[in-house]
Amino acid sequence: MIMKKLANFTMSLLLTLVLSLSLIAADKKLPASDDSLYDQVRRKLANDPDVRGGAFEVAVKDGVVTIKGVVEKDKIKSKATKVTMKVKGVKSVDNQLRVSPTRT
């Protein structure tokens, strides 16, 4: 009788430990996928009132974001980098935006 209770207690304790470890592992954040980063960066750039980057080309590879397109001022080019770096998971930005006051 005592052995059976001890076995049940041990099994319950083991199950509790396994479930706890599973929850802890599930709580750790996985790095954002490139597709997810692409979507988030596109949204941030398009919604920024200064950048208005809806027409930019955006590519993401291993967390590195490349932005291409044309802007009117250096200030907008710089802000595009800052906006992109605010997206969680972005490692770096390759800002290839061209500055052209006439936006051709």
C-alpha positions, 0 to 999 in steps of 0.5 A: 500500500505504501509503495503504491502511494509512493509510486503515485506521488512520484509519478505526479511529481514527475508529471508536474515537473515535465509540464512546468518545464514545457510551459517555461520552454513555451514562454521563451520567445522565438526569433521573428521570422523574416516574413513576419519582420517583412510585414511589420516593417512594411506597416511601420514604414507606410504608417509613419507620417514623415516616411510614408514608405508604402512604395519602398521595396523591402527585403528581409534575410536573417533579420537584416532588412534592406530598404530601396526606393526614393525619398525627397530628403536625407532626413526621411532616409535617416528616419526610415532606418530608425523606424525599421530598427524599432521593429523587434527582431530586426538585426540591422538595416541596409538603407539603400534609399536614394535621395532625390528632391524631385522624387523621380 
